[in-house]
Amino acid sequence: MRWVITHRMMRVPRVLILYASITGNTQQIALMLAKFLDSYGVKTELVTPEIFTFGDLQPYQGLLIGTYTYGNDANIPDEMLDVYEWLQDQNLKGLPFGVFGSGDLYYGSNKFCKASLSFQNLLIKCGGESVYHPVKVDKYPDFDDDIQEIQKLACHLATEMKEWRHGVCRINKSFL
Ligand SMILES: Cc1cc2nc3c(=O)[nH]c(=O)nc-3n(C[C@H](O)[C@H](O)[C@H](O)COP(=O)(O)O)c2cc1C
Protein backbone atom coordinates (compact mmCIF):
# COMPACT_ATOMS: atom_id res chain seq x y z
CA MET A 1 0.00 0.00 0.00
CA ARG A 2 1.30 3.50 -0.85
CA TRP A 3 0.99 6.25 1.70
CA VAL A 4 0.12 9.73 0.49
CA ILE A 5 1.33 12.41 2.85
CA THR A 6 -0.90 15.43 2.66
CA HIS A 7 -0.13 18.91 3.89
CA ARG A 8 -2.53 18.40 6.82
CA MET A 9 -0.64 15.33 7.98
CA MET A 10 2.70 17.14 8.19
CA ARG A 11 3.86 17.78 11.68
CA VAL A 12 4.16 21.49 12.40
CA PRO A 13 7.44 22.17 14.19
CA ARG A 14 7.22 23.88 17.52
CA VAL A 15 9.78 26.27 19.00
CA LEU A 16 10.07 27.39 22.59
CA ILE A 17 11.06 31.06 22.94
CA LEU A 18 12.08 31.60 26.55
CA TYR A 19 13.22 35.11 27.38
CA ALA A 20 13.55 37.74 30.10
CA SER A 21 13.09 41.46 29.65
CA ILE A 22 12.60 44.36 32.03
CA THR A 23 12.17 47.39 29.81
CA GLY A 24 10.84 45.55 26.75
CA ASN A 25 13.81 45.49 24.37
CA THR A 26 14.46 41.74 24.55
CA GLN A 27 10.74 41.15 24.50
CA GLN A 28 10.48 43.02 21.22
CA ILE A 29 13.17 40.78 19.69
CA ALA A 30 11.27 37.73 20.95
CA LEU A 31 8.05 38.99 19.39
CA MET A 32 9.77 39.64 16.07
CA LEU A 33 11.28 36.15 16.07
CA ALA A 34 7.85 34.67 16.75
CA LYS A 35 6.37 36.66 13.89
CA PHE A 36 9.06 35.61 11.41
CA LEU A 37 8.84 31.98 12.48
CA ASP A 38 5.09 32.08 12.13
CA SER A 39 5.51 33.33 8.57
CA TYR A 40 7.78 30.30 7.92
CA GLY A 41 5.13 27.91 9.22
CA VAL A 42 6.78 27.27 12.56
CA LYS A 43 4.66 27.34 15.69
CA THR A 44 6.11 29.21 18.67
CA GLU A 45 5.49 29.34 22.37
CA LEU A 46 6.61 32.62 23.93
CA VAL A 47 7.26 32.49 27.67
CA THR A 48 9.13 34.24 30.44
CA PRO A 49 10.76 32.39 33.36
CA GLU A 50 8.03 33.63 35.71
CA ILE A 51 5.31 31.71 33.89
CA PHE A 52 7.34 28.88 32.41
CA THR A 53 6.68 25.36 33.64
CA PHE A 54 10.12 23.87 33.90
CA GLY A 55 9.39 20.51 32.32
CA ASP A 56 11.41 18.82 29.63
CA LEU A 57 12.04 20.00 26.10
CA GLN A 58 10.55 16.94 24.46
CA PRO A 59 7.54 18.76 22.92
CA TYR A 60 9.80 21.21 21.10
CA GLN A 61 11.82 20.82 17.94
CA GLY A 62 13.70 24.08 18.44
CA LEU A 63 14.74 26.45 21.20
CA LEU A 64 15.36 30.20 21.38
CA ILE A 65 16.77 31.74 24.54
CA GLY A 66 16.74 35.52 25.02
CA THR A 67 18.11 37.67 27.79
CA TYR A 68 19.24 41.16 28.62
CA THR A 69 22.53 41.70 30.52
CA TYR A 70 22.66 43.30 33.93
CA GLY A 71 24.67 44.06 37.07
CA ASN A 72 28.23 45.17 37.81
CA ASP A 73 29.84 42.35 35.91
CA ALA A 74 27.63 41.86 32.84
CA ASN A 75 25.67 39.22 34.68
CA ILE A 76 22.88 36.89 33.71
CA PRO A 77 19.76 38.45 35.27
CA ASP A 78 18.37 36.70 38.34
CA GLU A 79 15.23 35.43 36.62
CA MET A 80 17.36 33.74 33.93
CA LEU A 81 19.55 31.93 36.46
CA ASP A 82 16.77 29.41 36.99
CA VAL A 83 16.69 28.86 33.24
CA TYR A 84 20.46 28.43 33.18
CA GLU A 85 20.34 25.77 35.90
CA TRP A 86 17.40 24.00 34.31
CA LEU A 87 19.15 23.86 30.92
CA GLN A 88 22.19 22.23 32.50
CA ASP A 89 20.00 19.21 33.31
CA GLN A 90 18.38 18.92 29.89
CA ASN A 91 19.28 16.57 27.11
CA LEU A 92 19.83 19.01 24.27
CA LYS A 93 21.65 16.65 21.94
CA GLY A 94 20.93 17.69 18.38
CA LEU A 95 18.32 20.28 19.33
CA PRO A 96 18.50 23.29 16.99
CA PHE A 97 18.79 26.44 19.04
CA GLY A 98 19.48 30.16 18.84
CA VAL A 99 20.28 32.85 21.35
CA PHE A 100 19.40 36.52 21.33
CA GLY A 101 19.48 39.48 23.63
CA SER A 102 19.51 43.18 24.13
CA GLY A 103 22.33 45.06 25.81
CA ASP A 104 23.93 48.45 25.72
CA LEU A 105 27.18 49.22 23.95
CA TYR A 106 27.77 51.92 26.54
CA TYR A 107 29.05 49.12 28.84
CA GLY A 108 31.86 48.31 26.39
CA SER A 109 32.31 45.60 23.81
CA ASN A 110 33.58 43.03 26.36
CA LYS A 111 30.40 43.32 28.37
CA PHE A 112 27.95 43.89 25.53
CA CYS A 113 25.21 41.24 25.70
CA LYS A 114 27.52 39.00 27.71
CA ALA A 115 24.62 37.12 29.30
CA SER A 116 23.46 35.99 25.85
CA LEU A 117 26.95 34.66 25.16
CA SER A 118 26.88 32.69 28.43
CA PHE A 119 23.73 30.94 27.22
CA GLN A 120 25.25 30.28 23.82
CA ASN A 121 28.23 28.56 25.46
CA LEU A 122 26.03 26.57 27.81
CA LEU A 123 23.73 25.31 25.07
CA ILE A 124 26.67 24.22 22.94
CA LYS A 125 28.19 22.46 25.96
CA CYS A 126 24.88 20.64 26.52
CA GLY A 127 24.92 19.29 22.97
CA GLY A 128 22.53 21.70 21.24
CA GLU A 129 23.03 22.60 17.59
CA SER A 130 23.59 26.32 17.19
CA VAL A 131 21.80 27.49 14.02
CA TYR A 132 23.26 31.01 14.00
CA HIS A 133 25.53 33.26 16.03
CA PRO A 134 23.94 35.06 19.01
CA VAL A 135 21.88 38.01 17.86
CA LYS A 136 22.99 40.96 19.97
CA VAL A 137 20.96 44.15 19.77
CA ASP A 138 21.99 47.51 21.15
CA LYS A 139 18.92 48.49 23.18
CA TYR A 140 15.75 48.45 21.02
CA PRO A 141 15.71 46.58 17.66
CA ASP A 142 14.77 49.48 15.44
CA PHE A 143 17.58 49.50 12.87
CA ASP A 144 17.36 47.58 9.59
CA ASP A 145 20.55 45.70 10.47
CA ASP A 146 19.00 44.47 13.71
CA ILE A 147 15.82 43.38 11.98
CA GLN A 148 17.79 41.53 9.32
CA GLU A 149 19.79 39.72 11.98
CA ILE A 150 16.59 38.72 13.78
CA GLN A 151 15.08 37.49 10.54
CA LYS A 152 18.20 35.52 9.72
CA LEU A 153 18.10 33.75 13.07
CA ALA A 154 14.44 32.83 12.52
CA CYS A 155 15.16 31.68 8.99
CA HIS A 156 18.14 29.53 9.96
CA LEU A 157 16.13 27.89 12.71
CA ALA A 158 13.17 27.23 10.43
CA THR A 159 15.45 25.81 7.74
CA GLU A 160 17.16 23.58 10.28
CA MET A 161 13.83 21.93 10.95
CA LYS A 162 13.47 20.88 7.34
CA GLU A 163 12.59 17.32 8.25
CA TRP A 164 9.27 18.73 9.34
CA ARG A 165 8.78 21.22 6.51
CA HIS A 166 11.13 21.53 3.62
CA GLY A 167 12.14 24.91 2.26
CA VAL A 168 10.09 27.03 4.63
CA CYS A 169 12.31 30.05 4.35
CA ARG A 170 11.32 32.66 1.87
CA ILE A 171 13.47 35.64 2.72
CA ASN A 172 15.73 37.60 0.46
CA LYS A 173 18.73 35.32 -0.03
CA SER A 174 21.09 38.29 0.12
CA PHE A 175 20.34 38.44 3.84
CA LEU A 176 21.81 34.97 4.36
C1 LIG B 1 22.64 48.36 36.10
C2 LIG B 1 22.68 47.97 34.65
C3 LIG B 1 23.75 47.21 34.20
C4 LIG B 1 23.83 46.85 32.86
N1 LIG B 1 24.91 46.12 32.41
C5 LIG B 1 25.01 45.81 31.10
C6 LIG B 1 26.14 45.09 30.60
O1 LIG B 1 27.06 44.72 31.34
N2 LIG B 1 26.18 44.79 29.28
C7 LIG B 1 25.19 45.18 28.41
O2 LIG B 1 25.30 44.88 27.23
N3 LIG B 1 24.11 45.88 28.85
C8 LIG B 1 23.99 46.19 30.16
N4 LIG B 1 22.91 46.89 30.61
C9 LIG B 1 21.92 47.36 29.62
C10 LIG B 1 20.69 46.47 29.47
O3 LIG B 1 21.04 45.14 29.19
C11 LIG B 1 19.89 47.08 28.32
O4 LIG B 1 19.28 48.27 28.77
C12 LIG B 1 18.83 46.17 27.72
O5 LIG B 1 18.33 46.78 26.55
C13 LIG B 1 17.68 45.88 28.67
O6 LIG B 1 16.86 44.93 28.05
P1 LIG B 1 15.30 44.77 28.31
O7 LIG B 1 14.64 46.02 27.74
O8 LIG B 1 14.91 43.56 27.59
O9 LIG B 1 15.11 44.70 29.79
C14 LIG B 1 22.82 47.25 31.95
C15 LIG B 1 21.73 48.00 32.43
C16 LIG B 1 21.67 48.36 33.75
C17 LIG B 1 20.50 49.18 34.23
The ligand as a Gaussian input file, in Angstrom:
#p B3LYP/6-31G(d) Opt

LIG

0 1
 C       22.642000      48.361000      36.100000
 C       22.680000      47.967000      34.650000
 C       23.748000      47.208000      34.202000
 C       23.833000      46.846000      32.859000
 N       24.905000      46.117000      32.410000
 C       25.005000      45.813000      31.095000
 C       26.141000      45.088000      30.604000
 O       27.061000      44.725000      31.338000
 N       26.179000      44.790000      29.278000
 C       25.189000      45.176000      28.408000
 O       25.298000      44.875000      27.225000
 N       24.111000      45.875000      28.852000
 C       23.993000      46.190000      30.157000
 N       22.908000      46.889000      30.611000
 C       21.920000      47.364000      29.623000
 C       20.688000      46.470000      29.466000
 O       21.040000      45.136000      29.188000
 C       19.888000      47.080000      28.318000
 O       19.285000      48.273000      28.771000
 C       18.834000      46.171000      27.724000
 O       18.332000      46.775000      26.551000
 C       17.681000      45.877000      28.666000
 O       16.863000      44.926000      28.049000
 P       15.301000      44.772000      28.306000
 O       14.636000      46.021000      27.738000
 O       14.914000      43.557000      27.592000
 O       15.109000      44.696000      29.788000
 C       22.818000      47.250000      31.953000
 C       21.727000      47.996000      32.430000
 C       21.666000      48.357000      33.755000
 C       20.504000      49.177000      34.232000

